[in-house]
Amino acid sequence: MSINKNKKKFLLGSLAMLIACTSGAVAADSLEEAIKGVKVGGFIRYRINSIRFSNLDFEDGKNATGNGGVGDAGKGAVHNFRTNVDFTSPAVGGVSANLGLMYSASNTTNKGGYPGSGLGTGYDGRFGVSTFFFDVALPQTNTHILAGKMRIDSPFHDTTDDRVTGALVTSTDIQGVNLFAGAFDTYSVAMGEFEDTLQGSNSITKSYYTLGASADIQGFNAKAVYANVTDLYNTLAFLSAGYSHPMFHAQVQYGMSSLGTTMLESFGVDPNTIHAKTHSLLTLEVGTKVSLVDAKVGYIMSMGDGYQVSLDSQGEYSMSGQIWNDGGSITGISYNPLDGGVNPFNKQKLSVVHGAVGLNFLNNDALRVSLDYVNGKKEDTTINETISFQEITPMVTYNYTKNLSMYVYYAMLTAKKDPAVATTKYADSQQNKLRTQVIYKF
């Protein structure tokens, strides 16, 4: 496969820039020697998403196709091509540098005319720097200071996409325990999520502070994380505890937040009308694996004024299913108060029962056939409205090698609103999503 000349020049230039960034600390005898010491990791991923909406907005006969959430209804199915490549220089004097490059292209399969961009075979997508940071290892310790633009491993984020700009300190000097603290001036979540909001440029330019600890000792695990995001979260906290065994696991998670109002006011909301300020979410899950069969059951419930306890739509909270709480579904459920389909200003209650069962085949359980089930209710007590929903999702996952894997699922989500919207054309809403993914990690 040939590479666009501009992109090829950019890739080579970026690698040269990485080497140049460390040239003050790395005394390589030659450019070739420096390149040989650079570690390369990442993935190549292909997805196709196809979504069918029936009775959208609970209106009979309002049907559409899409490739994402409700806001993408009418845009058709989509191909997505994604590549992440991370270069890490050798550590010299305890200092190394990381440069991450990302290419992402998404093009619909049934939109556009002739000529057009229907299948994305021409110039498309975005290509640029995804991470750029230095890693300083303190002498005689397992403590590191990271500074720059980096992905963040936090229960409030999607660790594949979400990034921060600032400084992060991590320590594993205590065996089995990980400590961290960070201060950032900008963060982003799920590429493109805020493209149409007042924040712009897919970034939130607010000060963001966090600290936390996690431990994993002889099967027992625990985590505690605190965060503060200026003008959005006065307090954001996550607590979890669990036990994991080859045949059994149990997990409890608790998240709580105190919402600020300044950022929400920037969306045109009168602060005197904001009723929901204190949010919390509790999740319980137990599971087992015996021979070829694995299964889990769980319960999710909110307390306080609502359940906005994350910076990503789902974060690290345990669940089953694929689409019921991704922020763009017909349920309007997300753990992120800034998601487009979410109303964080009203008092809401969430109650969900979920479970999954899987059959595992081949060596090392390389082939898994599973079925997820979700049944829940979202109550908006401010406007006295209830949405009941159910998701059923069969899925097949195949790990062809340790590097190459693929899956396909078909998620079927139905929702009912009570009382029915004020129209004679009311009907229960449906959202069906087919996704196929192939990913190669290196």
For each residue, the residues with C-beta under 8 A, 3 or more apart:
1:
2:
3: 7 8 11
4: 7 8 123
5: 8 9
6: 9 10
7: 3 4 10 11 103 127
8: 3 4 5 11 12
9: 5 6 12 13
10: 6 7 13 14 127
11: 3 7 8 14 15 101
12: 8 9 15 16
13: 9 10 16 17
14: 10 11 17 18 87 99 101 129
15: 11 12 18 19 35 38 87 99
16: 12 13 19 20
17: 13 14 20 21 99
18: 14 15 21 22 38 87 89 97 98 99
19: 15 16 22 23 26 28 31 34 35 38 89
20: 16 17 23
21: 17 18 89 97 99 134
22: 18 19 25 26 89 90 92 95 96 97
23: 19 20 26 28
24:
25: 22 92 93 95
26: 19 22 23 34 37 89 90 92
27: 92
28: 19 23 31 33 34 37
29: 33
30: 33 34
31: 19 28 34 35
32: 35 36
33: 28 29 30 36 37
34: 19 26 28 30 31 37 38 89
35: 15 19 31 32 38
36: 32 33
37: 26 28 33 34 89 90
38: 15 18 19 34 35 87 88 89 90
39: 87 88
40: 85 86 87 88 442
41: 85 86 88 442
42: 83 84 85 86 100 441 442
43: 82 83 84 439 440 441 442
44: 82 83 439 440 442
45: 80 81 82 83 437 438 439 440
46: 79 80 81 82 437 438 439
47: 79 80 82 435 436 437
48: 77 78 79 80 109 434 435 436
49: 67 68 77 78 80 433 434 435
50: 65 67 77 78 433 434 435
51: 65 66 67 68 72 73 77 431 432 433 434
52: 63 64 65 66 430 431 432 433
53: 56 62 63 64 65 66 70 73 330 429 430 431
54: 63 429 430 431 432
55: 58 59 60 61 62 63 427 428 429 430
56: 53 59 62 63 64 70 73 330 429
57: 62 421 429
58: 55 415 417 420 421 426 427 428 429
59: 55 56 62 421 423 425 426 427
60: 55 425 426 427
61: 55 425 427
62: 53 55 56 57 59
63: 52 53 54 55 56
64: 52 53 56 73 74
65: 50 51 52 53 73 74 75 76 77 110
66: 51 52 53 69 70 72 73 74 75 76
67: 49 50 51 72 75 76 77 78 106 108
68: 49 51 71 72 75 78 328
69: 66 72 326 327 328 329 340 341
70: 53 56 66 73 328 329 330 341
71: 68 328 340 341
72: 51 66 67 68 69 75 328
73: 51 53 56 64 65 66 70
74: 64 65 66
75: 65 66 67 68 72 78 108 111
76: 65 66 67 108 109 110 111
77: 48 49 50 51 65 67 108 109 110
78: 48 49 50 67 68 75 106 107 108 109
79: 46 47 48 105 106 107 108 109 119 120
80: 45 46 47 48 49 104 105 106
81: 45 46 103 104 105 106 120 125
82: 43 44 45 46 47 102 103 104 105
83: 42 43 44 45 101 102 103 104
84: 42 43 100 101 102 130
85: 40 41 42 100 101 102
86: 40 41 42 98 99 100 101 131
87: 14 15 18 38 39 40 98 99 100 101
88: 38 39 40 41 96 97 98
89: 18 19 21 22 26 34 37 38 96 97 98
90: 22 26 37 38 96
91: 94 95 96 135 137
92: 22 25 26 27 95 96
93: 25
94: 91 136 137 138 139
95: 22 25 91 92 134 135 136 137
96: 22 88 89 90 91 92 134 135 137
97: 18 21 22 88 89 133 134 135
98: 18 86 87 88 89 131 132 133 134 135 148 150
99: 14 15 17 18 21 86 87 129 131 132
100: 42 84 85 86 87 129 130 131 132 151
101: 11 14 83 84 85 86 87 127 128 129 130
102: 82 83 84 85 126 127 128 129 130
103: 7 81 82 83 125 126 127
104: 80 81 82 83 125 126 191
105: 79 80 81 82 120 124 125 126
106: 67 78 79 80 81 120 125
107: 78 79 117 118 119 120 124
108: 67 75 76 77 78 79 111 112 118
109: 48 76 77 78 79 118 119
110: 65 76 77 118
111: 75 76 108 116 118
112: 108 116 117 118
113: 116
114:
115:
116: 111 112 113
117: 107 112 120 122 124
118: 107 108 109 110 111 112
119: 79 107 109
120: 79 81 105 106 107 117 124 125
121:
122: 117
123: 4
124: 105 107 117 120
125: 81 103 104 105 106 120
126: 102 103 104 105
127: 7 10 101 102 103
128: 101 102
129: 14 99 100 101 102 132 149
130: 84 100 101 102 149 163
131: 86 98 99 100 148 149 150 151 163
132: 98 99 100 129 148 149
133: 97 98 146 147 148 149 150
134: 21 95 96 97 98 146 147 148
135: 91 95 96 97 98 144 145 146
136: 94 95 144 145 146 147
137: 91 94 95 96 141 143 144
138: 94 141 143 144 145
139: 94
140:
141: 137 138 171 173
142: 171 172 173
143: 137 138 169 170 171 173
144: 135 136 137 138 169 170 171
145: 135 136 138 167 168 169
146: 133 134 135 136 150 167 168 169 170
147: 133 134 136 166 167 168
148: 98 131 132 133 134 165
149: 129 130 131 132 133 163 164 165
150: 98 131 133 146 163 164 165 168
151: 100 131 159 160 161 162 163
152: 157 159 162 163 164 168 182 187
153: 157 159
154: 157 159 162 210 212 225 227 311 316
155: 223 225 238 240 253 255 310 315 316 317
156: 225 227 236 238 309 310 311 312 315 316
157: 152 153 154 162 189 310 311 312 315 316
158: 161 162 189 190 312 314 315
159: 151 152 153 154 162
160: 151
161: 151 158 188 189 190 191
162: 151 152 154 157 158 159 187 188 189 190 311 312
163: 130 131 149 150 151 152 187 188
164: 149 150 152 168 182 184 186 187 188 208
165: 148 149 150 184 185 186 187
166: 147 182 183 184 185 186 208
167: 145 146 147 182 183 184
168: 145 146 147 150 152 164 180 181 182
169: 143 144 145 146 180 181 182
170: 143 144 146 178 179 180
171: 141 142 143 144 174 178 179 180
172: 142 175 177 178 179
173: 141 142 143
174: 171 177 179
175: 172
176: 215 216 217
177: 172 174 213 214 215
178: 170 171 172 213 214 215
179: 170 171 172 174 212 213
180: 168 169 170 171 210 211 212 213
181: 168 169 210 211 212
182: 152 164 166 167 168 169 208 209 210 211
183: 166 167 207 208 209
184: 164 165 166 167 187 207 208 209 210
185: 165 166 205 206 207 208
186: 164 165 166 203 204 205 206 208
187: 152 162 163 164 165 184 203 204 206 208 229 311
188: 161 162 163 164 191 194 202 203 204
189: 157 158 161 162 193 194 204 311 312 336
190: 158 161 162 193 312 313
191: 104 161 188 202
192: 195 202
193: 189 190 202 327 339
194: 188 189 197 199 200 202 203 204 338
195: 192 200 202
196: 340
197: 194 200 267 338 340
198: 266 267
199: 194 203 204 205 338
200: 194 195 197 203
201:
202: 188 191 192 193 194 195
203: 186 187 188 194 199 200
204: 186 187 188 189 194 199 208 229 232 338
205: 185 186 199
206: 185 186 187 229 230 231 232 263
207: 183 184 185 229 230
208: 164 166 182 183 184 185 186 187 204 227 228 229 230
209: 182 183 184 227 228
210: 154 180 181 182 184 225 226 227 228
211: 180 181 182 225 226
212: 154 179 180 181 223 224 225 226 238
213: 177 178 179 180 223 224
214: 177 178 221 222 223 224
215: 176 177 178 220 221 222 223
216: 176 220 221
217: 176 220 221
218:
219: 243 244 245
220: 215 216 217 241 242 243
221: 214 215 216 217 240 241 242 243 244
222: 214 215 240 241 242
223: 155 212 213 214 215 238 239 240 241
224: 212 213 214 237 238 239
225: 154 155 156 210 211 212 237 238
226: 210 211 212 235 236 237
227: 154 156 208 209 210 233 236 237 311
228: 208 209 210 233 234 235 236
229: 187 204 206 207 208 232 233 236 260 311
230: 206 207 208 260
231: 206 260 262 263
232: 204 206 229 259 260 262 263 264 337 338
233: 227 228 229 236 257 258 259 260
234: 228 258 259 260
235: 226 228 256 257 258
236: 156 226 227 228 229 233 255 256 257 258 309 311
237: 224 225 226 227 255 256 257
238: 155 156 212 223 224 225 253 254 255 309 316
239: 223 224 253 254 255
240: 155 221 222 223 251 252 253 254
241: 220 221 222 223 251 252
242: 220 221 222 249 250 251 252
243: 219 220 221 248 249 250
244: 219 221 248 249
245: 219 248 249
246: 289
247: 288 289 290
248: 243 244 245 286 287 288 289
249: 242 243 244 245 285 286 287 288 296
250: 242 243 285 286 287
251: 240 241 242 283 284 285 286 318
252: 240 241 242 282 283 284 285
253: 155 238 239 240 281 282 283 316 317 318
254: 238 239 240 280 281 282 283
255: 155 236 237 238 239 280 281 309 310 315 317 335
256: 235 236 237 278 279 280 281 304 309
257: 233 235 236 237 278 279 280 308 309
258: 233 234 235 236 277 278 279
259: 232 233 234 264 274 276 277 278 279 308 337 344
260: 229 230 231 232 233 234 263 264
261: 264 265 271 274 277
262: 231 232 265 266
263: 206 231 232 260 266 267 338
264: 232 259 260 261 267 269 271 274 337 344 345
265: 261 262 268 269 270 271
266: 198 262 263
267: 197 198 263 264
268: 265
269: 264 265 273 274 345
270: 265 273 274
271: 261 264 265 274
272:
273: 269 270 345
274: 259 261 264 269 270 271 277 345
275: 305 345 346 347 382
276: 259 279 305 306 308 344 345 346 347 348 382
277: 258 259 261 274 305
278: 256 257 258 259 304 305
279: 256 257 258 259 276 302 304 305 306 307 308 309
280: 254 255 256 257 302 303 304 307 309
281: 253 254 255 256 300 301 302 303 307 309 317 335 350
282: 252 253 254 300 301 302 303
283: 251 252 253 254 298 299 300 317 318 319
284: 251 252 298 299 300
285: 249 250 251 252 296 297 298 299 318
286: 248 249 250 251 296 297 298
287: 248 249 250 294 295 296 297
288: 247 248 249 294 295 296
289: 246 247 248 293 294 295
290: 247 293 294
291:
292: 359 360 361
293: 289 290 357 358 359 360
294: 287 288 289 290 357 358 360
295: 287 288 289 355 356 357 358
296: 249 285 286 287 288 320 355 356
297: 285 286 287 353 354 355
298: 283 284 285 286 318 319 320 353 354 355
299: 283 284 285 352 353 354
300: 281 282 283 284 317 318 319 350 351 352 354 376
301: 281 282 350 351 352
302: 279 280 281 282 306 307 348 349 350 351
303: 280 281 282
304: 256 278 279 280
305: 275 276 277 278 279 347 348
306: 276 279 302 344 346 347 348 349 350
307: 279 280 281 302 335 348 350
308: 257 259 276 279 334 335 336 337 342 344
309: 156 236 238 255 256 257 279 280 281 315 317 335
310: 155 156 157 255 313 314 315 317 335 336
311: 154 156 157 162 187 189 227 229 236 315 336
312: 156 157 158 162 189 190 315 335 336
313: 190 310 325 326 327 334 335 336 339
314: 158 310 317 319 325 326 334 335
315: 155 156 157 158 255 309 310 311 312 335
316: 154 155 156 157 238 253
317: 155 253 255 281 283 300 309 310 314 335
318: 251 253 283 285 298 300
319: 283 298 300 314 325 352 354 374
320: 296 298 354 355 356 372 373 374
321: 324 325 354 372 373 374 391 393 411 413
322: 326 372 391 393 395 409 411 433 435
323: 326 329 391 393 411 413 431 433
324: 321 329 331 333 352 374 376 389 391 413
325: 313 314 319 321 329 331 333 334 335
326: 69 313 314 322 323 329 334
327: 69 193 313 333 334 336 339 340 341 342
328: 68 69 70 71 72 339 340 341
329: 69 70 323 324 325 326 332 333 341 413 431
330: 53 56 70 389 413 415 429 430 431
331: 324 325 378 387 389 413 415
332: 329 341 342 343 378 387
333: 324 325 327 329 342 350 378
334: 308 313 314 325 326 327 339 341 342
335: 255 281 307 308 309 310 312 313 314 315 317 325
336: 189 308 310 311 312 313 327 339 342
337: 232 259 264 308 342 344
338: 194 197 199 204 232 263 342 344
339: 193 313 327 328 334 336 342
340: 69 71 196 197 327 328
341: 69 70 71 327 328 329 332 334
342: 308 327 332 333 334 336 337 338 339
343: 332 346 348 380
344: 259 264 276 306 308 337 338
345: 264 269 273 274 275 276 382
346: 275 276 306 343 380 381 382 383
347: 275 276 305 306 380 381 382
348: 276 302 305 306 307 343 378 379 380 381 382
349: 302 306 377 378 379 381
350: 281 300 301 302 306 307 333 376 377 378 379
351: 300 301 302 376 377
352: 299 300 301 319 324 374 375 376 377
353: 297 298 299 374 375 376
354: 297 298 299 300 319 320 321 372 373 374 375 376
355: 295 296 297 298 320 372 373
356: 295 296 320 370 371 372 373
357: 293 294 295 370 371
358: 293 294 295 368 369 370 371
359: 292 293 368 369 370
360: 292 293 294 365 367 368
361: 292 365 366 367 368 369
362: 365 366 367
363: 366
364: 399
365: 360 361 362 368
366: 361 362 363 398 399 400
367: 360 361 362 396 397 398 399
368: 358 359 360 361 365 395 396 397 398
369: 358 359 361 394 395 396
370: 356 357 358 359 394 395 396 397
371: 356 357 358 392 393 394 395
372: 320 321 322 354 355 356 391 392 393 394 395
373: 320 321 354 355 356 390 391 392 393
374: 319 320 321 324 352 353 354 389 390 391 392
375: 352 353 354 389 390
376: 300 324 350 351 352 353 354 388 389 390
377: 349 350 351 352 386 387 388 389
378: 331 332 333 348 349 350 386 387 389
379: 348 349 350 385 386
380: 343 346 347 348 383 384 385 386
381: 346 347 348 349 384
382: 275 276 345 346 347 348
383: 346 380
384: 380 381 419
385: 379 380 417 418 419
386: 377 378 379 380 417 418
387: 331 332 377 378 415 416 417 418
388: 376 377 415 416 418
389: 324 330 331 374 375 376 377 378 413 414 415 416
390: 373 374 375 376 413 414
391: 321 322 323 324 372 373 374 411 412 413 414
392: 371 372 373 374 411 412
393: 321 322 323 371 372 373 409 410 411 412
394: 369 370 371 372 409 410
395: 322 368 369 370 371 372 407 408 409 410
396: 367 368 369 370 407 408 409
397: 367 368 370 405 406 407
398: 366 367 368 405 406 407
399: 364 366 367 402 404 405
400: 366 404 405 406
401: 404 405
402: 399
403: 440 441 442
404: 399 400 401 438 439 440 441
405: 397 398 399 400 401 438 439
406: 397 398 400 436 437 438 439
407: 395 396 397 398 435 436 437
408: 395 396 434 435 436 437
409: 322 393 394 395 396 433 434 435
410: 393 394 395 432 433 434
411: 321 322 323 391 392 393 431 432 433 435
412: 391 392 393 430 432
413: 321 323 324 329 330 331 389 390 391 430 431 432 433
414: 389 390 391 428 429 430 431
415: 58 330 331 387 388 389 428 429 430 431
416: 387 388 389 428 429
417: 58 385 386 387 420 421 426 429
418: 385 386 387 388
419: 384 385
420: 58 417 423 426
421: 57 58 59 417 426
422:
423: 59 420 426
424:
425: 59 60 61
426: 58 59 60 417 420 421 423
427: 55 58 59 60 61
428: 55 58 414 415 416
429: 53 54 55 56 57 58 330 414 415 416 417
430: 52 53 54 55 330 412 413 414 415
431: 51 52 53 54 323 329 330 411 413 414 415
432: 51 52 54 410 411 412 413
433: 49 50 51 52 322 323 409 410 411 413
434: 48 49 50 51 408 409 410
435: 47 48 49 50 322 407 408 409 411
436: 47 48 406 407 408
437: 45 46 47 406 407 408
438: 45 46 404 405 406
439: 43 44 45 46 404 405 406
440: 43 44 45 403 404
441: 42 43 403 404
442: 40 41 42 43 44 403
